[in-house]
Amino acid sequence: MRTVTHRLLAGLVVIGIAGVAAVQQIEFTNWPAGTAPEEVGKKIVANMLPRWIPTKPSVHYAEDSTWYSALEFAKLTGDQAMTDALVKRYDPWRTEAGQQKIVSWEHHVDHAIFGIVPLELYIRTKDPQYLALGKRLADEQWENATPEGLSGETRFWIDDMYMITILQLQAYRATGDKTYLDRAALEMVAYLDKLQQPNGLFYHGPEFRFFWGRGNGWVAAGMTELLTELPATHPKRARILEGYRKMMAALLQHQDADGVWHQLLDHPESYRESSCTAMFTYAMITGVKQGWLEKKSYATAARKGWLAVNKFIDADGNVDKVCVGTGQTNDIQFYLNRPTEKGNAHGQAPVLWCVNALLKK
């Protein structure tokens, strides 16, 4: 009897895996002309490469994320020339003098995240010089830890659910030291408990009760990145996966029929915004491929999201309708009236996240 039961269970598992694979085959292939992930990725990287020229302390955090993602894209596509060009762009930071001049050492999430770039370069090249700077930024983020063990940079803005966790996660990927993984998980759970609302979405901050699109996008991306590394046995994985699934279910309800999400997620009169659309699409692509989201509806939503994202990209690889940087306020008109820009790195980065997610098996 046990043998029959085991065979039945094994068969169900195989069917389940085959079902997910079949959904991916249908939804994540056969792209219309000009929307194939590798083609789009090359345009985005070519667009961004000339921009990484330091003119002030610290590259912007959105540029950091684009650079880090571009390195992953180059690896996924086997493009050594692109990898070399991306590595060379780091040359101004290689010397101690360059780091002192260009890196901002202020203890702030927007600056510390730069560490993801040298950490990714270390993963690619194994040059210890990259590791030293990346680890320094990751460790300094916890120099003034709170009594609860959280980073001293904790401020409970939803952006931090990516800004803080991705740096610690990259330090873990580079070193294998689980201290960094545990920090990221602890931080994520604290933010989930503080900011996620019963409807699954996230306020911009505890006192700023608006479901801002890109802010929620940073949350979705942060949880997605972290879940790809947290082992099934990690004590905080279940809580994070629960928060992720609750958010994804809410996002399904707020996606337009053509795949776009809005500047304020629960205000359809707000403008259609490209960066959050790409961020949510990335989270859903990964969730489907990882088996966290098993319903075909998520794969369909992700496909619609990707096709919608492509409508914002021009021939030169500039992503249009990207909300500019946004502080916190209790005035809804502030969010509704935020201007948009074309080519803003806030939009370039998440498009690359989608590209990489689609290229991965």
C-alpha angles and dihedrals in degrees: 000000000000090000092053091047092049091049091050092050091047090051092051090050091051091048090049093051091045090050093054090046091051091051090051091048091054100039103033101046139054095055122189116254113291096015102084108128097236093050092049092045092055091052093050095048093045088051094050102041097081091049098067095088112126114235099154138018111298128005110254113271092241089054089049090056093047092050092049090048092046090058089053091048091052090053095046091052096041091236104157094174090057091047090051092050092049092049092048091055087067094061095104089061097048097087126066089237091052092050093050091050100041109026115080109224094191109128098246132123093234091060103033092058088074084084091078089073100057089039091055090046089053091051089052100041107019088224104155092212090071092048093053094058095041093050092047092056092045093049095045088056087070099039093106100034119180121245087262091057096253125138116276085234091066110128103152097242108144091234088070092068084078102024096057101030097049093056093050091044092052090050088054092049091050098045108021088228107146091206088082093048091050091050091053093048093047091050093047094052092048091054092045091053092047104041114021111101128212089261090060097250129108133242115230087242138341092274097032106076103191128115096227111192104225093038088058087045092060088052093051091048094046094052091045093052092046095047090055089064106031110099119231089250096056109119093228099043096089092053093049093046089050091052091046094051092046090053094047091052090053092048091056088061094053101044117109118238090256093052103262129128125206138241089253106031097214095041109077089183089067116093125276106258126204105201096056090043090057093044094052091044090054092050092051096045090053093043092054094046093047093048095242090117109041101171118104088226090073093052090049091049091049092051091049089048093053093048089048091051090055091059088065095054120091128208091269094054097258115145111219132207094036113159111236121239110302131204125197127276140149093235113102091200089063090064095039092052100044108130124238130225136203116234095012108157090232085074100035095059100055092047087060090048088058092046093052093045091052092048094052119090 
